[in-house]
C-alpha cells in the first residue's frame, strides 16, 4: 500500500526545490545534459559523414584519411558518454526535480536576450558551420558554399547584400578552381539537381581554362 504521508512529503519537497530556484533558473545538470546530447548528436553526424573517406589509402601501411578524424570523434564521444554517466548519478541523487516548461522556456529566452553581440556571433557561427558541414554532402560544394559564406559574413556584421553576393560567388569560384585544378581534389557534387548544377559549373569552368 502506498504511503499518503510519504507521497505528500515527497511532493512537498519537490515543490519546495522548484520554488527555491530563481525565476529564470534551470538546474545546471539539465543544461549540462543538453550540451552533452548536442556533442553526441554532432559526433554521430560527423562519424557518418566520415564514411566518404573510408578506403582512401595510398598504400597498405596508410590507415586512411578517415583514421585520425574518427579517432578524434571517438574521443569526443567517449568523453560525452562518461559525462552522461556522471550526469545520470547527479540526476538520481538530486531527485525528480524538473522545473515547469514555462520556466525552462523563460530561462532560454533570458539567456539568449542577455547575450552580448560577441556571444551571439560566436554561437550563430557554430550553428552556421555545423549546418554547412551537414549540407555539404547532399547539396554539394557549389550550392552550399556561397550560401554559407553569405550567412557567415552577415553574422560577422557585414550588411551590404550586393557586395556579399559578389564576395560569396567569387570566393566559391576561386576555391572550386583551386581545389579542382591546382590540388586536383574532388569536391562534393551533391545529389540530384545539385549534382547537375555542380557538373554544369565544372564544365563551364573547364571550358574557360587554356
C-alpha positions, 0 to 999 in steps of 0.5 A: 500500500502506498504511503499518503504521508510519504507521497505528500512529503515527497511532493512537498519537497519537490515543490519546495526545490522548484520554488527555491530556484530563481525565476529564470533558473534551470538546474545546471545538470539539465543544461549540462545534459543538453550540451552533452546530447548536442556533442553526441548528436554532432559526433554521430553526424560527423562519424557518418559523414566520415564514411566518404573517406573510408578506403582512401589509402595510398598504400597498405601501411596508410590507415586512411584519411578517415583514421585520425578524424574518427579517432578524434570523434571517438574521443569526443564521444567517449568523453560525452558518454562518461559525462552522461554517466556522471550526469545520470548519478547527479540526476538520481541523487538530486531527485525528480526535480524538473522545473515547469516548461514555462520556466525552462522556456523563460530561462532560454529566452533570458539567456539568449536576450542577455547575450552580448553581440560577441556571444551571439556571433560566436554561437550563430557561427557554430550553428552556421558551420555545423549546418554547412558541414551537414549540407555539404554532402547532399547539396554539394560544394557549389550550392552550399558554399556561397550560401554559407559564406553569405550567412557567415559574413552577415553574422560577422556584421557585414550588411551590404547584400550586393557586395556579399553576393559578389564576395560569396560567388567569387570566393566559391569560384576561386576555391572550386578552381583551386581545389579542382585544378591546382590540388586536383581534389574532388569536391562534393557534387551533391545529389540530384539537381545539385549534382547537375548544377555542380557538373554544369559549373565544372564544365563551364569552368573547364571550358574557360581554362587554356 
